[in-house]
Amino acid sequence: FFSVSVVNNHALSFNISLPLHMVFRSSSLVANLILGILILRKSYSWPRYLAVFMITVGISTCTIVSGQSMEKKGSTEDYSTWLIGIGMLVFALFTSALMGVFQEVLYKEHGKHPREAMFWTHFLPLPGFLLLADNLREHVEIFQNSEVVQFAFLPPLPILWLYLACNMATQYVCIRGVFFLTTACPSLTVTLIITLRKFVSLLISIFYFQNPFTPMHWLGTSFVFGGTLLYMFGDSLVAPQKPREKKE
């Protein structure tokens, strides 16, 4: 969890745009299927293989278009930095899927306990952030020197601390909801809700924050989210086999 969180966030420092970052993080089904086959020895229906192919095409399209744009705009050094960022996203994608495999095994053996899982998943990695002490200290100074604002009954605060508090509150609600959804709803329902949330985040990033997004990016994104929907509901396309009647 520590490595996934740090690498995913740090990838943004390597010329990775936020929309591309969101598309990659919406593609976890590819890594889940591959690791499910390799580690859990699972087999899947053909719609799921087709869905993963669609998601792969979508990621590849967005990545190639972003890479061409980066190559035209920036220097060779910028492009190399971008490639490192892509590698970091791929690493985080498969590491996150591996963590999901471990969670699935634990849930099968010990049952689903969302509060305990949420606590230990976030508590155990905390000592790892001591490795980032210098970086944290540097950002504390940046936060302290940001614009001071005052809202209603609150004392004057640097605005970045206020943004951080809002981020923490919404993140807590989101993560708590996901952990409890995994125990109250089928996994497909949870995946659908998370996918819709990521799609809304992508739309906000593009239209509100004006992040660049070309028609080819939209094509790749449609493959990613279309493949995700096919992965979840594609099994209904496969006609159930009727049991053969035994001849007497």
Solvent accessible surface area in square Angstrom, and as a share of the most:
residue,aa,sasa,rsa
1,F,81,0.34
2,F,50,0.21
3,S,43,0.28
4,V,13,0.07
5,S,30,0.19
6,V,36,0.20
7,V,26,0.15
8,N,10,0.05
9,N,98,0.50
10,H,90,0.40
11,A,0,0.00
12,L,72,0.36
13,S,77,0.50
14,F,45,0.19
15,N,58,0.30
16,I,9,0.04
17,S,42,0.27
18,L,68,0.34
19,P,2,0.01
20,L,2,0.01
21,H,9,0.04
22,M,37,0.16
23,V,1,0.01
24,F,9,0.04
25,R,114,0.42
26,S,11,0.07
27,S,0,0.00
28,S,35,0.23
29,L,17,0.08
30,V,16,0.09
31,A,0,0.00
32,N,56,0.29
33,L,7,0.03
34,I,64,0.32
35,L,22,0.11
36,G,2,0.02
37,I,58,0.29
38,L,108,0.54
39,I,81,0.41
40,L,50,0.25
41,R,196,0.71
42,K,74,0.31
43,S,104,0.67
44,Y,42,0.16
45,S,36,0.23
46,W,144,0.51
47,P,0,0.00
48,R,45,0.16
49,Y,97,0.37
50,L,76,0.38
51,A,0,0.00
52,V,16,0.09
53,F,129,0.54
54,M,45,0.20
55,I,0,0.00
56,T,60,0.35
57,V,47,0.27
58,G,0,0.00
59,I,21,0.11
60,S,47,0.30
61,T,21,0.12
62,C,1,0.00
63,T,23,0.13
64,I,102,0.52
65,V,23,0.13
66,S,15,0.09
67,G,4,0.04
68,Q,99,0.44
69,S,42,0.27
70,M,40,0.18
71,E,104,0.46
72,K,173,0.73
73,K,162,0.69
74,G,24,0.23
75,S,63,0.41
76,T,112,0.65
77,E,132,0.59
78,D,55,0.29
79,Y,57,0.22
80,S,51,0.33
81,T,36,0.21
82,W,9,0.03
83,L,87,0.43
84,I,96,0.49
85,G,0,0.00
86,I,21,0.11
87,G,41,0.39
88,M,32,0.14
89,L,4,0.02
90,V,61,0.35
91,F,106,0.44
92,A,1,0.01
93,L,17,0.09
94,F,66,0.28
95,T,32,0.18
96,S,39,0.25
97,A,3,0.02
98,L,61,0.30
99,M,49,0.22
100,G,32,0.31
101,V,8,0.05
102,F,114,0.48
103,Q,51,0.23
104,E,55,0.25
105,V,57,0.32
106,L,98,0.49
107,Y,46,0.18
108,K,151,0.64
109,E,120,0.54
110,H,120,0.54
111,G,34,0.33
112,K,104,0.44
113,H,98,0.44
114,P,22,0.14
115,R,148,0.54
116,E,98,0.44
117,A,23,0.18
118,M,28,0.12
119,F,110,0.46
120,W,115,0.41
121,T,27,0.16
122,H,56,0.25
123,F,97,0.41
124,L,116,0.58
125,P,19,0.12
126,L,100,0.50
127,P,87,0.55
128,G,18,0.18
129,F,69,0.29
130,L,138,0.69
131,L,149,0.74
132,L,56,0.28
133,A,38,0.29
134,D,104,0.54
135,N,70,0.36
136,L,88,0.44
137,R,138,0.50
138,E,96,0.43
139,H,76,0.34
140,V,70,0.40
141,E,101,0.45
142,I,83,0.42
143,F,41,0.17
144,Q,104,0.46
145,N,127,0.65
146,S,21,0.14
147,E,122,0.55
148,V,91,0.52
149,V,30,0.17
150,Q,115,0.51
151,F,107,0.45
152,A,96,0.75
153,F,182,0.76
154,L,56,0.28
155,P,84,0.53
156,P,80,0.50
157,L,60,0.30
158,P,20,0.13
159,I,33,0.17
160,L,54,0.27
161,W,77,0.27
162,L,33,0.17
163,Y,125,0.48
164,L,65,0.32
165,A,55,0.42
166,C,74,0.44
167,N,89,0.45
168,M,122,0.54
169,A,58,0.45
170,T,90,0.52
171,Q,95,0.42
172,Y,119,0.45
173,V,104,0.60
174,C,40,0.24
175,I,41,0.21
176,R,70,0.26
177,G,30,0.29
178,V,39,0.23
179,F,25,0.10
180,F,62,0.26
181,L,44,0.22
182,T,37,0.21
183,T,55,0.32
184,A,85,0.66
185,C,38,0.23
186,P,92,0.58
187,S,86,0.56
188,L,65,0.32
189,T,50,0.29
190,V,10,0.06
191,T,36,0.21
192,L,46,0.23
193,I,75,0.38
194,I,40,0.20
195,T,13,0.08
196,L,96,0.48
197,R,107,0.39
198,K,42,0.18
199,F,64,0.27
200,V,81,0.46
201,S,35,0.22
202,L,1,0.00
203,L,54,0.27
204,I,86,0.44
205,S,2,0.02
206,I,16,0.08
207,F,128,0.53
208,Y,162,0.62
209,F,130,0.54
210,Q,137,0.61
211,N,38,0.19
212,P,92,0.58
213,F,30,0.12
214,T,57,0.33
215,P,111,0.70
216,M,94,0.42
217,H,16,0.07
218,W,84,0.30
219,L,84,0.42
220,G,0,0.00
221,T,2,0.01
222,S,64,0.42
223,F,67,0.28
224,V,0,0.00
225,F,20,0.08
226,G,27,0.26
227,G,0,0.00
228,T,2,0.01
229,L,78,0.39
230,L,33,0.16
231,Y,19,0.07
232,M,4,0.02
233,F,105,0.44
234,G,1,0.01
235,D,62,0.32
236,S,96,0.62
237,L,116,0.57
238,V,56,0.32
239,A,80,0.62
240,P,122,0.77
241,Q,173,0.77
242,K,181,0.77
243,P,123,0.77
244,R,231,0.84
245,E,163,0.73
246,K,192,0.82
247,K,198,0.84
248,E,220,0.99
